[in-house]
Amino acid sequence: MLKIDWKKQRKVAKIFADRVSNEAVETKNAALIIAKFSRGETLTEAEEKELKEQFQDVLKIVGIGVPFALIPGASVFLPLIIYYTKKKGINLLPSSFESEKCYCGKPIDTTDPDCVEFKLCKDHSQDV
């Protein structure tokens, strides 16, 4: 019989929700940068870089989300596609999900195996 660790599943769901929330904040910041540019203000180099990275993340979300929602059985194949493309050096996931840093931007706590597994900093180690 398959035994499910519900405590770990809740932790994984919380981390996923936090990363989605972080992605939403990054998208909102990109929208503010676009608004600044549309008013005729000049953008700093950091703002241009942030806007470019977030635009790429939005395209990745759309590229993954549309097949997931429209194609029957995509939920089974999507993890496999992500796994094999990652092995080939292609990153399909947004930066909040695939960074070597915590979703808040801080370095991962390498002293805690759970933090390494879920890519979390010391501040978010209680999430595990």
N, C-alpha and C positions, 0 to 999 in steps of 0.2 A: 504494500500500500504506500502511496506517495504521501510523505509527510511534509507539510508546508510550514515554514517558520514565519508565522504571521507578524511577529515583532520585527523581524528583518524586512519583511515586505512593507510594513508601515514606514520604516526608516527610508527605504528606497523610494517610496512614493513621496515622502517629505522632501528628500533631496531633489527629486525630479521636479516637484512643484516649485522649490526655491530657484532652481536653474531656469525654469520657464518664466518665473517672475523676474529674474535678473535679465533675461532676454527681452522682456517687455519694457523694462526700465531703459535698456540700451536703445531699443527702438524709439521710445519716447524722446530720449536725448537726441537721437538722429533727426527726428522730426523738428525739434527745436533748432538744430543746426540748419536744416533746410529752410525753416522760416527766417532765420537770420540772413541766410544767403539771398532769399527772395526779396528781402527788404533792401538789398543792395550793399549790405555790409560785407567786408572781406573776412574770409575765414582764415584761422591760423592753420599751420601745418598739422597740428595735433587734431584739430576739428576735421580737417579733410581726411586724415587717416581714419579717424573714428567713423566718419560717415561712409567711407569706402568699405571698411570691415563690416559695419552693420548692414549695408546694402547686400553684401555677399551672404551674410547670415540669413537675411530675409529670403533671398533667392534659394538658399539651401532648405529653409523651412517649407517654402512653397513646393520645391522639388520633391521633398519627402512627403509632405502632407497630402498633396493631390492624389498620388497613386494610392496612398494608404486609405484615403476616404473613398476612392472611386473603384478600385480594383478588388474584386472578391479574393480573399486569401492573402492580400498584401501584408497583413499583420504577421503572417507566418514567414514570409520571404524577406521582409524589410530588415530584420536583424541580420539575416544571412548576407544580404546585399551590403549592408554597412560593414560587416566583418570582413568580407572579401575585398571590398574597395579600400578599406583601411590597410590591408596587407599589401595592396598595390600602390600605396602612397596617396590615395585619393581620400580626402576628408569630406564626408557628406553631412556631418553634424555641425550645427552652429557652434561658435566659439565657447559659449557657456557650458556646453556639454563635453567638449573635447580638449579643453585647455589643460596644461600641466600645472595650472594654478587652481585654487578654490574658485567657486563661482563668484566670490566677492572680490577676487583679484589678488588675494594674499597667497604666499607660498603654501604648499601642502605640508602638513605635519607628518614628517617621515618617521617619527618615533612611535606613531600609533598605526598598527596594521590596518585597522578599519578606515582611518583617514586616508591612507594610501590607496586602499581599494576604491573608496568613494570619492577620492580627490577633494579632500576637505582640509582647511587650515585649523589651527588650534582653537580659534574662536567658534568654529562650527563643529568641533569634535563631539559635542553633546548631541548632535543630530544623529549620530550613529548609535 
